[in-house]
């Protein structure tokens, strides 16, 4: 959303510390954020999540926001950030200001490792948008060793966040192939998806140096579905074996995510 570059209303920085496994909510005009973490396991691993409670009418971005916007940024101290999980997003905005993200509360599961000491702090930067966009920065701290056993409510919340993530590829819902256009400015994606219900939405994501636009309307070709995805920025040097492009598909309430092999 171009307003992010042109209408920055405020930069909100709040430090939220809690001697518990859930930080206090950091409240902002567009939404509230908190960090939830389960007690560290014996091997130092921690299951956690960033809980984003968007207010009515406000939106935030996916990891590849499309033609405009900024992806969430999460850095961790007190542990090592292994991965950030993202539920399948939605296409938002319009043709002139297309972006990809969420228009309702969303939870991002976090996998942490090598937790040391007791405190874990997440430094978070988000863009939340309505008529204007507000960059929100917050520090959220929890004590992942404050209790020997997981709080059932926190455990249920994190399990629900993990369950909301796209499933892996399987029979009837999987990528088939990807092919660069001759000029490198788009990728043609072929995939299998459920034949009943809404046509799938197609999203691509990769390292931060790639940027993808809005996929064209999905069409049937034989037993497969096909869509073209614009490549808004492609780095001169990249290694798809180490950092593959991910294909995310959303068909109604069902979603799938898997690396996409590209010729």
C-alpha positions as CSV (number, residue, x, y, z in Angstrom):
1,X,0.0,0.0,0.0
2,X,1.7,3.2,-1.2
3,X,0.3,5.2,1.7
4,X,2.9,3.5,3.8
5,X,5.6,5.5,2.2
6,X,3.7,8.7,1.9
7,X,1.5,8.9,5.0
8,X,3.3,7.6,8.0
9,X,1.1,8.7,10.8
10,X,3.1,7.6,13.8
11,X,5.8,5.3,15.0
12,X,4.7,3.6,18.2
13,X,7.4,2.1,20.4
14,X,6.3,0.4,23.5
15,X,8.2,-1.9,25.9
16,X,6.0,-4.6,27.4
17,X,7.5,-6.8,30.1
18,X,5.7,-9.6,32.0
19,X,7.1,-12.0,34.5
20,X,5.0,-14.7,32.9
21,X,4.7,-16.7,29.7
22,X,2.4,-14.1,28.1
23,X,3.4,-10.5,27.7
24,X,1.0,-7.6,28.3
25,X,-0.8,-6.4,25.2
26,X,0.8,-3.5,23.4
27,X,-2.1,-1.4,22.3
28,X,-2.0,0.7,19.1
29,X,-4.7,2.6,17.1
30,X,-4.9,-0.2,14.5
31,X,-4.4,-3.3,16.6
32,X,-2.7,-4.8,19.6
33,X,0.2,-7.3,19.9
34,X,1.5,-9.6,22.5
35,X,4.0,-12.5,22.8
36,X,2.9,-15.9,24.1
37,X,5.5,-18.6,24.9
38,X,5.4,-22.0,26.6
39,X,8.1,-23.0,29.1
40,X,11.4,-23.9,27.6
41,X,11.9,-27.6,27.1
42,X,14.9,-29.4,28.5
43,X,16.7,-29.0,25.2
44,X,16.2,-25.3,25.1
45,X,13.4,-25.3,22.5
46,X,10.4,-23.0,22.9
47,X,7.0,-22.9,21.2
48,X,5.7,-19.4,21.0
49,X,3.5,-17.1,18.9
50,X,3.0,-13.5,18.1
51,X,-0.6,-12.6,18.7
52,X,-1.9,-9.8,16.5
53,X,-5.3,-8.5,17.4
54,X,-6.4,-6.2,14.6
55,X,-9.1,-3.7,15.2
56,X,-12.1,-3.6,12.9
57,X,-11.3,-2.4,9.4
58,X,-7.5,-2.6,9.9
59,X,-5.1,-4.9,8.0
60,X,-1.5,-6.1,8.3
61,X,0.9,-7.7,5.8
62,X,2.1,-11.2,4.9
63,X,5.7,-12.1,4.6
64,X,5.6,-11.1,0.9
65,X,3.2,-8.2,0.8
66,X,3.2,-7.8,-2.9
67,X,3.4,-4.6,-4.8
68,X,3.5,-2.4,-1.7
69,X,3.8,-2.7,2.1
70,X,6.3,-4.1,4.5
71,X,6.5,-7.7,5.8
72,X,6.5,-8.3,9.6
73,X,9.9,-8.1,11.2
74,X,10.6,-10.2,14.3
75,X,13.9,-10.5,16.1
76,X,14.5,-12.5,19.2
77,X,16.9,-12.1,22.2
78,X,17.2,-14.7,24.9
79,X,16.8,-17.5,22.3
80,X,17.4,-18.3,18.7
81,X,14.6,-17.7,16.2
82,X,14.3,-20.9,14.1
83,X,11.1,-20.1,12.1
84,X,8.0,-17.9,11.8
85,X,4.8,-19.5,10.6
86,X,2.3,-17.6,8.5
87,X,-1.3,-18.6,7.8
88,X,-2.4,-18.4,4.2
89,X,-3.0,-14.7,3.4
90,X,-5.7,-12.9,1.4
91,X,-5.5,-10.6,-1.6
92,X,-6.3,-7.1,-0.4
93,X,-6.4,-3.6,-1.8
94,X,-7.2,-3.0,-5.4
95,X,-5.5,-3.2,-8.8
96,X,-3.7,0.1,-8.2
97,X,-2.6,-0.6,-4.7
98,X,-2.5,-4.4,-4.4
99,X,-1.0,-6.1,-1.4
100,X,-1.2,-9.4,0.5
101,X,-2.0,-9.8,4.1
102,X,-4.6,-10.3,6.8
103,X,-7.8,-8.3,7.5
104,X,-8.7,-10.1,10.8
105,X,-6.8,-11.1,13.9
106,X,-3.9,-13.5,13.1
107,X,-1.4,-15.5,15.1
108,X,2.1,-16.2,13.9
109,X,3.6,-19.3,15.5
110,X,7.3,-19.0,16.4
111,X,9.8,-21.8,16.8
112,X,12.7,-20.9,19.1
113,X,15.8,-22.8,20.2
114,X,18.7,-22.4,22.5
115,X,16.8,-20.5,25.2
116,X,19.2,-19.1,27.8
117,X,18.3,-17.6,31.1
118,X,14.6,-16.8,31.7
119,X,13.6,-13.8,29.6
120,X,12.8,-13.9,26.0
121,X,12.2,-10.7,24.1
122,X,10.7,-10.2,20.7
123,X,11.4,-6.9,19.0
124,X,8.5,-6.5,16.5
125,X,7.9,-4.2,13.6
126,X,4.6,-4.3,11.8
127,X,2.7,-2.2,9.3
128,X,-1.0,-1.9,10.1
129,X,-3.3,0.0,7.7
130,X,-6.7,1.4,7.2
131,X,-7.1,4.9,5.7
132,X,-3.5,5.4,6.6
133,X,-0.7,3.1,7.5
134,X,1.0,3.1,10.9
135,X,4.4,1.4,11.4
136,X,4.3,-0.2,14.9
137,X,7.3,-1.2,16.9
138,X,7.2,-3.0,20.2
139,X,9.4,-5.0,22.5
140,X,7.6,-7.9,24.1
141,X,9.2,-9.8,26.9
142,X,8.1,-13.0,28.6
143,X,9.7,-15.2,31.3
144,X,9.7,-18.7,29.6
145,X,11.0,-20.3,32.8
146,X,8.6,-18.7,35.3
147,X,6.4,-21.8,35.5
148,X,7.5,-25.5,35.3
149,X,4.3,-26.5,33.4
150,X,2.5,-24.9,30.4
151,X,-0.6,-22.8,31.1
152,X,-3.4,-24.8,29.4
153,X,-4.9,-21.6,27.8
154,X,-1.5,-20.6,26.4
155,X,-0.8,-24.2,25.2
156,X,-4.3,-24.3,23.5
157,X,-3.7,-20.9,21.9
158,X,-0.3,-21.8,20.4
159,X,-1.6,-25.2,19.2
160,X,-4.4,-23.4,17.5
161,X,-2.0,-21.0,15.8
162,X,0.1,-23.9,14.6
163,X,-3.0,-25.7,13.3
164,X,-3.9,-22.6,11.2
165,X,-0.8,-22.9,9.1
166,X,-1.1,-24.3,5.5
167,X,-0.7,-28.0,5.3
168,X,2.1,-29.6,3.2
169,X,1.7,-30.8,-0.3
170,X,-0.4,-34.0,-0.8
171,X,-2.4,-35.9,-3.3
172,X,-4.9,-33.5,-5.0
173,X,-3.3,-30.3,-3.6
174,X,0.3,-29.8,-4.6
175,X,2.6,-27.9,-6.9
176,X,3.4,-29.5,-10.3
177,X,5.9,-27.1,-11.9
178,X,7.1,-23.6,-12.2
179,X,8.6,-21.9,-15.3
180,X,10.3,-18.5,-15.6
181,X,9.1,-16.3,-18.5
182,X,11.8,-15.7,-21.1
183,X,12.3,-12.2,-19.7
184,X,12.3,-13.4,-16.1
185,X,9.4,-11.0,-15.2
186,X,6.9,-13.7,-14.3
187,X,6.5,-17.3,-13.2
188,X,4.0,-19.7,-14.7
189,X,2.7,-22.0,-11.9
190,X,1.0,-25.3,-12.5
191,X,-0.6,-27.2,-9.6
192,X,-3.3,-29.6,-8.5
193,X,-6.1,-28.3,-6.2
194,X,-9.6,-29.3,-5.2
195,X,-11.9,-29.1,-8.2
196,X,-15.0,-28.2,-6.1
197,X,-15.5,-25.0,-4.3
198,X,-13.8,-21.6,-5.0
199,X,-10.8,-21.4,-7.4
200,X,-7.6,-21.2,-5.4
201,X,-5.7,-17.9,-4.7
202,X,-2.0,-18.2,-5.6
203,X,0.8,-16.6,-3.7
204,X,4.6,-16.9,-4.1
205,X,7.2,-15.9,-1.5
206,X,10.9,-16.3,-1.1
207,X,13.8,-14.5,0.5
208,X,13.4,-10.8,1.1
209,X,15.3,-10.0,-2.1
210,X,12.4,-11.4,-4.2
211,X,9.1,-9.6,-4.6
212,X,6.1,-11.0,-6.3
213,X,2.9,-9.3,-7.6
214,X,-0.7,-10.4,-7.9
215,X,-1.2,-13.7,-9.6
216,X,-3.5,-13.8,-12.7
217,X,-6.8,-15.5,-12.5
218,X,-6.5,-19.2,-12.2
219,X,-7.5,-21.3,-15.2
220,X,-7.9,-25.0,-15.9
221,X,-5.5,-26.8,-18.3
222,X,-6.4,-30.5,-18.4
223,X,-6.1,-31.9,-14.9
224,X,-4.1,-29.0,-13.6
225,X,-4.6,-25.4,-12.6
226,X,-2.4,-22.6,-14.0
227,X,-1.6,-19.1,-13.1
228,X,1.1,-16.5,-13.9
229,X,2.7,-14.5,-11.1
230,X,4.5,-11.3,-11.9
231,X,8.1,-11.0,-10.5
232,X,8.4,-7.4,-9.3
233,X,12.0,-7.8,-8.2
234,X,14.4,-10.7,-8.8
235,X,17.9,-10.5,-7.4
236,X,20.8,-11.0,-9.7
237,X,22.2,-13.8,-7.6
238,X,20.1,-16.4,-5.8
239,X,20.2,-20.1,-4.9
240,X,16.8,-21.8,-5.0
241,X,18.2,-25.0,-3.6
242,X,19.1,-23.3,-0.4
243,X,16.2,-20.9,-0.3
244,X,13.4,-22.2,-2.5
245,X,10.4,-20.2,-3.7
246,X,7.3,-21.3,-1.7
247,X,4.0,-21.7,-3.4
248,X,1.0,-21.0,-1.1
249,X,-2.5,-21.9,-2.2
250,X,-5.7,-20.9,-0.5
251,X,-9.0,-22.5,-1.6
252,X,-11.7,-21.4,0.8
253,X,-10.7,-22.5,4.3
254,X,-8.2,-25.0,2.9
255,X,-4.6,-24.0,2.3
256,X,-1.3,-25.7,1.2
257,X,2.3,-24.5,1.1
258,X,5.2,-26.2,-0.5
259,X,8.5,-25.4,-2.3
260,X,8.0,-24.8,-6.0
261,X,10.5,-26.3,-8.4
262,X,11.1,-23.8,-11.2
263,X,12.7,-24.6,-14.6
